[in-house]
Amino acid sequence: MQNFDVVVIGAGPGGYVAAIRAAQLGLNTAIVEKDALGGVCLNWGCIPTKALLKASELNRAIAHGADFGIVVEKSRIDFTRVIKRSREVAEQLSKGIGFLMKKNKITVLKGTAKFMNDKTLDVSGEQVGFKNAIIATGARAKQIKGVLEADGQLIWTAKEAMVPTELPKSLLIIGAGAIGVEFASFYAGLGCKVTIAEAQNRIVPAEDDEIAAQLKTALEKDGIEILTGAKVEGLKPAKDHVEVKLNGANKKFDRAILAIGVLGNVENLGLEAVKIVPEKNSINTNDFYQTNIPHIYAIGDVAGSPWLAHVASHEGVIAAEHIAGKHPHPMRYDNIPGCTYCTPQVASTGLTEQAAIAAGRKIKIGRYPYMANGKAIALGEPGGMVKTIFDAQTGELLGAHIIGAEATELISTFVLGRHLEAVEEDFFHACLPHPTLSEMIGESALAAEGRPLNA
Amino acid sequence: MPIDVYMPQLSPTMTEGRLAKWLKKEGDAIKAGDVIAEVETDKATMEVEASDDGILHSIIGQPGADMMVGEPIAVLKKSGENIAADYKPVSKAKPKDEAAPQAAATPAPVAVAAPIAVAQPVIVQQVAAPVASGGRVKASPLARRLASQKGLDLSSVQGTGPQGRITAKDLANAGGTRSVVRRGDALEKLSPMRKAIASKLTASKQTVPHFYLKVRANVARVSAMRAELNEGLASKGVKLTINDFIVKASALALADYPAANAAWNIDSMVMFGNVDMAVAVATPGGLITPIVRNADQKSLVQISSEVKQLAATAREGKLKPEQYEGGSFSISNLGMYGIEEFAAIINPPQAAILAVGKADENDMLALTLSVDHRVIDGALGAELLGAIKEYLEKPSLMLV
């Protein structure tokens, strides 16, 4: 029987990073993966969808090429190639993880892990002994049995939506969270008629109200139909299409995507053998991700929201350091950026305006439009806004919200600013380069003071 | 011909005055009797009246200036008169040495008491806690701002961020060692009143052989009588204070022991013909002692209303010399400040002062009599203080 200081279950962005950190700290580490290294993020989530969205953006750019004097007489979408490239990207990165495991002398165990007791795992029939275990099994798309259920052919979850053989002409997306709107932009950008049905009365519910409203307008302008407060009933696959009752009316779509959330993968892990009882498909932990069994940790999606790859990775590092006897700082959950790669992009960190007000903070808000930024105009990306929310009394940056081109890149400066506890003047005293979209960071902070320079 | 206006001598002890305020400006027409300026003297703020009609040609003494009695402060002219540009009024002030016949009362600064050098403002940072290596305190911008808003000294805060960096959270948890800011000393010009207090009390402490007598008087009956009288007199707007009773008791005691109602006069003793009680009043400018004359013969109600009036006038700085000069005995009461007992400095040329504290929970009131031994010996002082105690403990005697 092989014995390890640490066995990580699941090689997604939480698990593989935890394994690397544990190995760096001199722990004899193994990682168990039943599928491809990299998990959902790398194989069926973040990364392949970005590759898909790039194709879609390229198609839009070609459509607007004439504005720049680049006239493309005739373009054609090779949908097979679009999907293939996305797979190639995922494959390349998955291989990269394999290399990282090797480099860090981490034993990769192919198979399915199950706790036999608090010292031994069964990995597809092989017994593996561990001093510490890290559960990083991730999550899967949520379905509601008999109501919102995927068949994998006509009704998809995100995974199937990434690898269709042909481009549907019409598509119903159920759920207007990050995953829903990203697929909407991808398919709409390739010419598919997209309808989003969202039960809540707004889209991207995690985002600031004002940003969400601007996004809704932009998506609709892009030809996407958005039904908020929608009632979806009787979703079922027919012969070559999907039938559904939308707000009481019978509708047909070529395909449908369920994007109504995720569920932690807590099943078939043998948790009962170690007396870990998950709650609503997620495992409870302390600040260092120890479960009720102190040498068994749980990180990432299986340990609950926010279900984000960057959160899982950070949690993995903290868990590994804790196992190694280091004294890591607990993670700050008030400064986790959320990025949505729809067109236009949306990114944010910290409190929304509504949350700041609800928290009783006296705030000052800076709004700076892309329209006033030279680089944005030159790029042909004049739509969008950088919105900053500062505490009126202390100058603390409470939240930052961006909608527009490269919003997901721009947000990092605000994340770093919040992490270092920057105050408003830090953002405009720092000399930011010209011409960049980043200039809007300083201008937005100035706008909060009522004195933007270029607006 | 120009008319020179001089710093007037507004009280017998006044040698110089500070121009507080001009009420007329250059070019104003003036009638004899008009108040043209206010002058702060050693005792009070007083008005300077014009003695002639004319036009205020020029102001020489600027507000805030200390000027000797007899120095020119302004020039008046007749309407239409032309005054030479180089016209300079001649000072009638005596050279300073001669100007002060009561040398003892205003001694020149003693050599020992050399003016103190004024320290430059210094900000003392507490020695950094182990937080910082190399002197710099590592703190986030927000932590720095919060610290400055709360007046917290960052070097006393333990940082828990990377490499001991102080974060906003650390400040929230910090017990709150306040940063110590030392400010520079400032030299403040002496007001005439402050100068008078200093010279008079220094002379008293240095030349008058003080001794001190202490008793405790039970003031339960005074309190009861006071409550009863106040209830009866409320409709007349009278509200007697314990101090009014003490004034009256002291005045009656002095009348009973006229030998104690006296003053030292170098080669003689002044045996006062009247019992004039000086009552110490704290004013924004300093201590002053207005006088209730013939207090032994006045009723409690009279004493009470006079003391009130005089105290109010004193606080406004408007006492006239005749309201505070003379007096045969002083009373200083710090009971309202919660002081249990204290000893006061005799107010020369008087020979005694009574220091009154606050009655304790058993109605016992501490009385300390400071006595000039040249005038009053121990036995006489004891009899005087005993009599005061007697009146306070049997207050009905004060009413007959």
Interface residues (C-beta under 8 A of the other chain):
Chain A: H329 Q393 T394 G395 E396 L420 E421 A422 V423 E425 D426
Chain B: S140 P141 L142 A143 R145 L146 Q149 T160 G161 P162 T167 A168
